[in-house]
């Protein structure tokens, strides 16, 4: 009987769990697996934090796998701040944890995730200033919502909008500050952004944009006001920063792995050390870092396959997909994919129904769809996405493409 | 279609010369839509109606009605308007003489209107310059009848069409233009053990070919050659009736000699007429072999520079075989208009005197003058239509009164007619409709009572006089034409001569005049309705349809004429007319195609009334040009593309319909569209003003033209809930739908961008919009309170994929649930909703619905379609189209 390889997975988020699931399926008994996570609870679905904050679901519904699952699969699970990895000794294939443990590995998987950007502004350390990343953040925000009236969310991306909407649902008076004119500008154009804003305004959220936050003012350690570059100040007992994330690369950097914005990986998710794989939001693949779940799941799948196939010599490659962003921002359907803005000589199809709050835009280049933006009704998103992915020539589909699959077929 | 309440009025249809009886409910107010039905007791139609007749009730709306008199565009009272009219009339006569006054009337006037107009002009104003649009319709037949029979007499009756063993339709799309007669023919064919042989002679393969055993696609204008050839063939084969020739005719030898010159043998005939020898011989044998042969003709014969000769070439063959006025055996002119015949009877044409009395007989002039007590009796014929308008142009005519017709649309070289009217010092127009092309040239506009408000008589193509009865009060201040004319007569100082109190007064006088000296000893004439001269008012009201002549109160009328072989010529014998070959306008290098014009199934004349009924606009919704695939291909013209058709007189832009139903070298356009509903659809502005030398009827069937593709930069379809002026674009057509108006537009520049801004300003910013940057497509939907008020679709190409009939249904007040606005902008209904282009106007059944039913329910016959969808079961005029759809699908499936 051969000795089982020791595999350590650092991180217990969505990438980690999807990786484990795949690997256990492919090679159930080959590895002796340990998972280390610095949050106290088992891995949870970060996408569910918004409904959790809105009070729509309970914590248990966010959990990805219960502890029993790890036991059933003979995976050692070590959670809590003590399990945080502090150093990696690559030459000795060892790592150290915060509580002084030293573990050896044959192969190491880093799924370290990312953290929120909280800019270094005057007052950013005041109580009531936080990010929106974890169960702890949600708990703190729920607490604040019980005690206070005014919240300011900084950042009009997806996360910021969801936070604002959830806090509004919790009864707070919410102002959202965004540094651009268009909300969710990485996924939406001005028309769709305008429709979204209109929708959220109807739910009581106030928008100030474009505006930058220059200072947070407080009283007795508690934040009280957000000061904007215009000089305007907005009352706030809770300030949530949703201004983007940065990959957690520091541990890897200290260990001498090649890093830029994130931990650099190749198409097999291998770092500059052949014994170390990295997946999820901590990695950088080419120029890309990752913030949405689909490519992360794909990385987890590819990494598991590569590891399982090591002996057979077969390797699967990761190709960063043109992943559509399918979002449901507080009940509003959104679908954004590819180059939805397009170039000046692209063919643009657009459809705007302000009454039904429906907007559609397709960008077509050389008879192929290269960009999709759907707001309000995303039923045809998957169809367009398949046309985009397969680079299908759309000239045969007639003039009613933008009206959807049914009306295209009816024409 | 719909059951009428028992208390209904019997009247007659307003449209074609068939003169169908109609039942209409009595209405107290001009309000809701009225459903009419065919009068099952009327001998013209026995209850049948065509699509136009069925929709009569839908045209009884206020939209477009001329409600009150106007002087120079301003409302006036009747008194002011008549004062102004009479003042100008007197001044004109004083300064320029009575010949400077003209009246241009219409085959849609009632006999009583016509009679008073004729009397006023010829007896009291003293000008014979009274002509009518009947000149465009059947003047050649009048001339032909007179040359052959000595009088303008239709020998036969409708029953003959059913009794004939051989039926020849010449230049007559009976299926579309006289649909009820076509139904009667079809029904009799179905009843008969041995159906009649049917020959259709027409340059176009029309829907009338649906019942044809033999179709002769004749080269335009060569009908006389064909019938001359028939005369020769009959003579050579011993098929002439020698006894009849001897007893009842004169001039056979001369006619035969001339015929032999043009048409010596079948080979020559076939060559000249563009037909196969086999077909020509087949036709000649059919004619020869059937004692009971009816040759029926319409505008294809009449509207020709050799129209009168064509009529006589046909009549010659009937005379040679003794087939005149016998049951199922006669030449038969199918008149175009509802009362062209009545007009002929009163003498309402410039070269007729009155009541079949003639200018060329001085004693006739004296008779009429004495009868009318006329102070200013005319002594010679006046100017006929084309010349009359030329005299307006030259300034010889300085006062023209146009009644119930639209010469700016219907006359050839129509732009010149319009220009002439624009410079004429006084133009009076009486009409029931306000916005007409001709009305826009008027100085004085008089509101005339329309169908349903008018009361009088009409005569149909078989000499049958019927009462057209009033069943609604006049709209606005409208008055009957006879009453307006009489009032003018009285204001000119002829109180006694124009003292009529009611139409019956006029009719009795007309009947008395027809009987004046009308006896073998004095001045025998065919037209004699002396039997009606003593009708009481009540008897007049209750008058049942009756065929003239009827010479006494006990006379029940006359079904057929000339069966005795006696005619109204000086010798009492019918005259053969030698027919020469006529050289009409030919295609040239510059104008290589021949333009034919004519009617479509669901419109009447210049659409002033039929276009008010949405369902009549669905069959053919845009003015179009039919052309052969070969002519289209050589010019790069696609189906549905816009095409410019141009003659040396004018030009028109139309939608191309590519079909092999027209032959190479020929094109066809409908005559209906006007400047009110199209920018460029007035085809008569292209038509040449050539006329027949005898009848002076214009040749509207063969104008040399050129065509080319019309290149538009933008195309658009606009549908609005409320009517808007036709936008000033290079191409534009207005189509009335149910509770909406549709505009088909195109522009060579970016003229439609302005339209969008205009609509935005007018209709507000509540829009849904679609854009395609590459195809230049912009679709905009305007909403008001959640309902569509307008949708505009602009693109660089004609939006063929947009299902207009479906889109229009969204605007209907009784529209079912609204679809999504996207679907509206896509312009395509999801499956199941699409009806497609309308085929059956009576039940509103579209082509898609029919083809789907044929495919899915395996329908095999027109009867199956009728049982399943009702299509074709009312007027039946769509049956040829249903059959074409069936055949197309059956061919496809084989």
Interface residues (C-beta under 8 A of the other chain):
Chain A: X346 X347 X348 X349 X350 X351 X352 X353 X354 X355 X356 X358 X364 X398 X399 X400 X402 X403 X404 X406 X407 X410 X411
Chain B: X766 X767 X768 X769 X770 X771 X772 X773 X774 X775 X777 X783 X786 X801 X820 X821 X822 X823 X825 X826 X827 X828 X829 X830 X831
